[in-house]
């Protein structure tokens, strides 16, 4: 925890997002650095028997984090700017998905288990290529004072749409992974996923909104907070029970959370220390331990890593920039929008971790994708600086969760 927090602090002072430093801190703790320099000390500090407990704690942290991301979606902005955002977000999903589909066959033969189906592998790869890190993007916009501009509003809406589509596709990919029962199991998972979505969006969300309208007191009590968190964990357990990752259920629970500003601020404030300081650093540490940079020792491995990076940048940044230009944006704003949406960060790592655990990505491909996520996220700040979108002076942080 201390290593990831220290690296996050150094990253912020170097002009990057905190999440970049925390990811690097996790890699430093893994076999690529610490495990190579002091293997006996690494085995002593991180025995294999401890991984299960760390995995549980990091999963709880990710569930709470994805719930908070869901609570941040602004439906009014989605409605007001839907025409401008739909084309940019659509191209920002379709083009990188197409790039991933073109590379999927070659990558699957070299870096994936043949037990994974071709369609789920294409979905996992396409999601990893097309997703945008909504919380990292929001923090970058806030740091530069762009959140209230047309560019900032469009970027936020596009990222929100991309995240919603990506998590829905992720649920579909997990449902399509064959388990016991073959095709019948797949059909049951899809039916269960459809029923779950209907219950959450058609029943739970309207009931929650109706209950809020009937309340005079807008204070979020500890009892009410406990009920909300219990429902979030129940939603995560429900998606896990039907064969879909629990993080999908947590995110959708956040989407169904009532849009009461005081409640949202209280939720962020009360969960800040638990999620940001304790639980998420565990996830970065575990991600670093799975990242084997030594697996990219061969020339061909680095060539494939470069191909993945170019495809990801061309697909996401190029697709969004071209779409924005077609809708009348200037080239400067179009490229800036593409650079912002090319930010992947933590959400990408969550997707990669899910794909890795599901057996879709080998350790080598997982490492390539982590390197791609790091480089695309780190490139956002220099590109915005070249376009003249400099950082504003930092203001004191408001009470609430720092999602950078």
Secondary structure, DSSP 8 states (H G I E B T S, - for coil): -HHHHHHHHHHHHTTS-HHHHHHHHHHHHSTTTHHHH-HHHHHHHT-GGGHHHHHHHHHHHHHHHHHHHHHT--HHHHHHTHHHHHHHHHHHHHHHHHHHHHHHHHHHHHHS-TTS-HHHHHHHHHHHHH---HHHHHHHHHHTT-TTSHHHHHHHHHHHHHHHHHHHHHHHHHHHS--TTTHHHHHHHHHHHHHHHHHIIIIIHHHHHHHHHT-S-----HHHHHHHHHHHHHHHHHHHHTTS-HHHHHHHHHHHS---HHHHHHHHHHHHIIIIIIIHHHHHHHHHHH--GGGG-SHHHHHHHHHHHHHHHIIIIIHHHHHHHHTT--HHHHHHHHHHHT--HHHHHHHHHHHHHTTSS-HHHHHHHHHHHHHHHHHHHHHHHHTT----------SS----
